[in-house]
Amino acid sequence: MKKQLVLMFVSLWCSALWAQSALYSESADAMQQITQAVQTAAQSNKYVLCQVGGNWCPWCVRFAYFTQSDTAIRQILEDNYVYIHVNYSKNNKNPQAMQYLGNPARFGFPVLVILDERGQVIHIQNSAYLEEGNSYNAQKVKEFLSQWTPQAVKTLK
């Protein structure tokens, strides 16, 4: 019962945050957003983490707030990625960006796409594999993000 109340509180909290601030801009030019993120990543020896989804998607909002509320995950993101939210909605499906990103919508939402410092897609992640109950599993998210850092990928080359 206590766990259910906590989960309900977290869901309500996420909904309230979502209502206060839109993570995704439906009017944004996604290709321009990606291009700018790649330029920033190249200058800072990072990769780009594109979270594809929309403000209409509770799991998209939940993932964004989850990554910012966990200190270790937030640090991995800050140290290794330029983190952007790429809009996909009925009003703006950003077809050019979706094609560029490898048509990730086939995995559902949110879907996470990692680009290297040259803007090449190196991984598409179905976020369902990172879920646990009504949230995300911190260990799985940390492992996913850590396995795709520039240092981890370049170690394999």
Order of alpha helices (4+ residues) and beta strands (2+ residues): alpha-alpha-beta-alpha-alpha-beta-alpha-beta-beta-beta-beta-alpha-alpha
